[in-house]
Amino acid sequence: MRQRTLALPFLIALPALVASCNKDEPDQKARSFFMGFSAIPPSNDPALQLPTLQMSSAHADAGLIQLSIPWNTLLGGTSAPDEVRTVRLPLVQYYRGGGRVIVVALDVTNGLDRSAEDPELVALGKSITDPAIQQVYREYVAAVDTILRPEYLSLAAETNLVRAIAPLRFILPL
């Protein structure tokens, strides 16, 4: 009787033990967050971009793309869909080829001084408060969304800082 009593827990646990040995299952618990990396290299050397992407691929679940609106290009006559297809889509295709989730954050203000307008707009004598500039922004957002089809899309980066230090004129009426 004692042998049966000892064998019973082992027989009950056996299916769980066999299932845990399945090589197709990951050994780690699923995270409740994505680990993502940007294509921006650690120094201002374009030759490091591809090695940076390759090194991060072993650890990334997501491809992070934070980009300033290319005001000079868009206001110079290039359509938003053409810019997105030519400049942004190849990186997204690279990320997707590696099975990564795409996360895009658009940066509407000055990336170094959140209380200021984008330097390209300032140089052109324009402002995000101008209705025509806001329309260009909307067209760019639509192109990013429809062409890149990111799983996550942020319409403005670090808006908490903008609200904390910038004048109210930067609040965008969309």
Beta strands, then each sheet from edge to edge (+ up, - down):
strand 1: 36-38
strand 2: 62-68
strand 3: 101-107
strand 4: 152-154
sheet 1: 1+ 2+ 3+ 4+
end
